[in-house]
Amino acid sequence: MPSAPSRPIATLTLNPAVDVSYEVSRLVSDQKSHATATRTDPGGNGINVGRALRVLGVLARNYCIMAGNAGILLERLLEDQIDAVFCERVAGETRINATILQADPPVQYEVTGIGPFVPPEVLDRLLGNFLDQVGGGFGVLSGSVPPGVPSGIYGTMVRRVHDCGGQAIVDAHGDLLRESLVHRPFLIKPNRYELSLLLGKEVPKIENVAEEARILVSQGVRYVCVSLGAEGALLSGTEGSFLAKPPPVIVRCTVGSGDSMVAGLIAAFSRGDSPGEALRLAVACGSGTAAQPGTAIFTQSQLKELLPKTEVLPLDI
């Protein structure tokens, strides 16, 4: 049974999904491609953070929107993978996302659904319950939003989390991320591509990433973590910048790796770990998930193996 951290943790998933993944030898246009393997997993960024926190033995309460038969399936998939799920139900259908993993040549394709319309009164009730749980703890605002939810929602929620005495973590991109920065979240975790979209320019070198992350910190974001794929991840804060090199793994599917990183950071910060150790845990979690099929989450046995192999270096740049 996961243990309760010293400060409460709550995740918000406004647009969860049923994730279906297919492994195929090769996609051929206008022809059927027969899968060599397939999986159905619960999905949505905040849901994945909650799943990863459970593996880490950290209790979180998870708030989400469910709809239709796909939502019923999602709830069943979550039964033994997440703790304390609180759902608001709406008309329509929970979205279904598809990941296709082609073997020759190795390529990963992803198609995401839209999600159901969320009426304002349902959204207000869910957000109120989420804030009641966060209190002075950590509130995770993660992923896309469905129709009916404004693009400024995460900015509003960062402010409201802070008003409750809590710390807000934002893992999103585009306007959802941009509008949250005004209210200075505790942590943001874009990948390199999402950071380039935010800045309107490329960040080809690690030095460029570190420089831009430090600028965001100087503007009031407490921590900026940028995932760099095979190069690992960078974490900047007022204590400085750190680079974690990923342990060697055979990558099977990267969907959910970023969410596992967020869970690692939250778990570490909730128990008072240093930024370097928080980054080590985050990268080990993300690497473990990337080595799993479909959108399966890393395991405890993987983590024990990968943590000692994850190298963290301070960056003097």
C-alpha positions in Angstrom: 0.0 0.0 0.0 1.5 3.4 -1.0 2.4 5.6 1.9 1.0 9.1 2.3 3.7 11.8 1.8 4.1 14.6 4.3 2.3 16.9 1.9 -0.8 15.8 -0.1 -0.5 15.1 -3.9 -3.3 15.4 -6.4 -3.3 15.0 -10.1 -5.8 16.5 -12.5 -6.6 14.8 -15.8 -9.2 16.7 -17.8 -8.8 14.6 -20.9 -7.9 11.0 -20.0 -7.8 8.2 -22.6 -7.8 4.6 -23.3 -4.4 4.0 -25.0 -4.3 1.2 -27.6 -0.9 0.3 -29.0 0.0 -1.9 -31.9 3.3 -3.4 -33.0 3.5 -4.0 -36.7 6.3 -5.1 -39.0 5.6 -2.3 -41.5 2.7 0.0 -42.4 1.7 -0.3 -46.1 -0.6 2.3 -47.5 -4.1 1.2 -48.6 -3.4 -2.3 -47.1 -4.2 -4.0 -43.8 -1.2 -4.1 -41.4 -1.5 -7.1 -39.1 -0.3 -6.5 -35.6 2.3 -8.7 -34.0 1.3 -7.5 -30.5 -1.3 -5.2 -29.1 -2.0 -3.6 -25.7 -4.8 -1.6 -24.0 -3.7 0.6 -21.2 -5.2 3.5 -19.2 -3.9 6.8 -20.5 -3.9 10.6 -20.1 -0.9 12.4 -18.7 -2.2 13.0 -15.1 -3.4 9.4 -15.0 0.0 8.2 -16.0 1.6 10.3 -13.3 -0.7 8.7 -10.7 0.1 5.2 -12.0 3.8 6.0 -11.7 3.4 7.4 -8.2 1.8 4.2 -7.1 4.8 2.2 -8.3 7.0 4.6 -6.3 4.9 3.9 -3.2 3.6 7.5 -3.0 -0.1 8.0 -2.4 -1.8 10.5 -4.7 -5.5 11.4 -5.3 -6.5 11.6 -8.9 -9.3 13.7 -10.4 -10.5 13.2 -13.9 -13.4 13.3 -16.4 -15.0 10.1 -17.7 -17.5 9.6 -20.5 -19.4 6.7 -22.2 -18.4 3.1 -22.7 -14.8 4.1 -23.2 -14.8 5.7 -19.8 -16.2 2.5 -18.2 -13.4 0.6 -19.9 -10.8 3.1 -18.6 -12.1 2.8 -15.0 -11.8 -1.0 -15.2 -8.2 -0.7 -16.5 -7.4 1.7 -13.6 -8.7 -0.6 -10.9 -5.3 -2.2 -10.0 -3.0 0.6 -11.3 -3.9 3.7 -9.5 -5.0 4.9 -6.1 -8.0 7.0 -5.1 -9.7 8.0 -8.4 -12.4 10.6 -8.3 -14.4 11.0 -11.5 -17.0 13.4 -12.9 -19.1 11.9 -15.7 -20.2 13.7 -18.8 -22.0 12.8 -22.0 -20.1 11.6 -25.0 -17.1 9.3 -25.0 -13.7 9.3 -23.3 -11.1 9.5 -26.1 -9.2 6.6 -27.5 -5.5 7.1 -28.4 -3.6 4.9 -30.8 0.2 4.3 -30.9 1.6 2.3 -33.8 5.2 0.9 -33.4 6.7 0.0 -36.7 9.6 -2.4 -36.7 11.2 -1.9 -40.1 12.3 0.9 -40.2 11.8 1.7 -36.5 9.2 4.4 -36.3 6.6 5.4 -33.7 3.3 6.9 -34.8 0.8 8.5 -32.4 -2.8 9.5 -33.0 -4.7 11.2 -30.1 -8.5 11.6 -29.8 -10.5 14.7 -29.0 -12.5 13.9 -25.8 -16.0 14.8 -24.7 -17.4 18.3 -24.1 -17.2 19.3 -20.5 -20.0 21.6 -19.2 -18.8 24.5 -17.0 -20.7 23.3 -13.9 -19.0 19.9 -14.1 -15.6 21.5 -14.6 -16.1 23.8 -11.6 -17.1 20.9 -9.4 -14.1 18.8 -10.4 -11.7 21.7 -9.9 -13.1 22.5 -6.5 -12.7 19.0 -5.3 -9.2 18.9 -6.7 -8.2 22.1 -4.9 -9.7 20.9 -1.7 -7.4 17.9 -1.8 -4.3 19.8 -2.8 -4.4 22.2 0.1 -0.7 22.9 1.0 0.6 20.1 -1.1 1.4 19.5 -4.8 -1.2 19.9 -7.6 -0.3 18.3 -10.9 -1.8 20.0 -14.0 -1.0 17.7 -16.9 -2.0 17.0 -20.5 -4.4 18.3 -23.1 -7.9 19.6 -22.4 -11.2 18.5 -24.1 -13.8 20.8 -25.7 -15.4 23.2 -23.4 -12.3 23.9 -21.3 -10.5 27.2 -22.0 -6.8 27.3 -22.9 -6.1 29.5 -19.9 -7.3 26.9 -17.5 -3.8 25.9 -16.2 -2.9 29.5 -15.6 -6.0 29.9 -13.5 -5.4 26.7 -11.6 -1.7 27.6 -10.9 -3.0 30.8 -9.2 -5.7 28.9 -7.3 -3.3 26.2 -6.1 -1.0 28.9 -4.9 -3.9 30.6 -3.1 -4.5 27.4 -1.2 -0.9 27.4 -0.1 0.1 24.6 -2.5 2.7 24.1 -5.3 1.6 23.7 -8.9 3.3 21.4 -11.4 2.5 22.0 -15.1 3.2 19.4 -17.8 1.6 20.7 -21.0 2.5 22.6 -24.1 1.3 25.5 -26.3 -1.0 28.0 -24.8 -1.8 25.7 -21.8 1.9 26.0 -20.7 2.4 29.6 -21.9 -0.5 31.0 -20.0 0.5 29.2 -16.8 3.9 30.8 -16.7 2.4 34.2 -15.7 1.5 32.7 -12.3 4.9 31.1 -11.7 4.4 27.4 -11.2 6.6 25.4 -8.9 7.7 23.0 -11.8 7.3 22.8 -15.5 8.5 19.8 -17.6 8.5 20.5 -21.4 10.4 18.3 -23.8 12.9 20.0 -26.1 10.3 20.3 -28.9 7.7 21.8 -26.5 10.3 24.2 -25.2 11.2 25.4 -28.7 7.5 26.0 -29.4 7.2 28.0 -26.2 10.2 30.1 -27.2 9.5 30.4 -30.9 13.1 29.2 -31.7 15.2 26.1 -31.8 17.3 25.0 -28.9 19.7 22.6 -30.6 22.4 22.3 -27.9 22.2 21.4 -24.2 23.9 24.8 -23.5 20.9 26.5 -25.3 18.4 24.5 -23.2 20.2 25.4 -20.0 20.3 29.0 -20.9 16.6 29.2 -21.7 15.7 27.2 -18.6 17.7 29.6 -16.4 15.8 32.5 -17.9 12.5 30.9 -17.0 13.7 30.3 -13.5 14.8 34.0 -13.3 11.2 34.9 -14.3 9.7 33.0 -11.3 9.4 29.3 -12.2 10.9 27.4 -9.3 12.2 24.4 -11.4 12.4 23.8 -15.1 12.9 20.2 -16.2 13.5 19.6 -20.0 13.5 16.0 -21.3 16.0 15.5 -24.0 15.3 12.0 -25.3 18.4 9.9 -25.7 20.5 12.8 -24.2 18.6 12.5 -20.9 17.1 15.5 -19.1 18.1 18.8 -17.7 16.8 20.4 -14.5 17.4 24.1 -13.6 16.5 25.9 -10.4 17.9 28.5 -8.1 20.5 25.9 -7.0 21.9 25.7 -10.5 21.5 23.3 -13.5 21.9 19.6 -13.6 22.1 17.1 -16.5 21.1 13.5 -16.1 22.4 11.0 -18.6 19.9 8.1 -19.1 20.9 4.5 -18.2 21.2 2.1 -21.2 17.8 0.5 -22.0 16.2 -0.9 -25.2 13.5 1.6 -26.0 10.1 0.0 -26.9 7.7 2.9 -26.6 8.2 6.4 -25.3 4.6 7.2 -24.5 4.2 7.9 -20.8 8.0 8.4 -20.2 7.6 12.1 -19.6 4.7 11.4 -17.1 6.9 8.9 -15.3 9.6 11.6 -15.0 7.1 14.0 -13.5 6.1 11.4 -11.0 9.8 10.9 -10.1 10.3 14.6 -9.6 7.2 14.9 -7.4 8.1 11.9 -5.3 11.6 13.2 -4.7 10.6 16.8 -3.9 7.8 15.7 -1.6 10.4 14.0 0.6 12.9 16.8 0.4 15.5 15.3 -1.9 18.0 17.6 -3.6 17.4 18.7 -7.2 20.2 16.4 -8.5 18.7 13.4 -6.8 15.2 14.3 -7.9 16.5 14.4 -11.5 18.2 11.0 -11.1 15.0 9.4 -10.0 13.0 11.2 -12.7 15.3 10.0 -15.5 15.4 6.4 -14.1 11.6 6.3 -14.0 11.3 7.7 -17.6 13.9 5.3 -18.9 12.1 2.3 -17.3 8.8 3.3 -18.9 10.4 3.7 -22.3 11.6 0.1 -22.0 8.1 -1.2 -21.4 5.6 -2.2 -24.2 2.8 0.1 -25.1 2.0 2.6 -22.3 3.0 0.3 -19.4 4.8 2.0 -16.5 8.2 1.1 -15.1 8.5 -1.5 -12.4 10.1 -1.4 -8.9 12.7 -4.0 -10.0 13.6 -1.9 -13.1 14.0 1.1 -10.9 16.5 -0.6 -8.6 18.6 -1.6 -11.6 18.4 1.7 -13.4 19.0 4.2 -10.5 22.6 3.4 -10.0 23.2 3.6 -13.7 21.7 7.1 -14.1 24.5 9.7 -14.0 23.8 13.2 -12.8 26.3 16.1 -13.5 26.2 19.7 -12.4 26.3 22.1 -15.4 28.6 25.1 -15.1 27.3 26.7 -18.2 
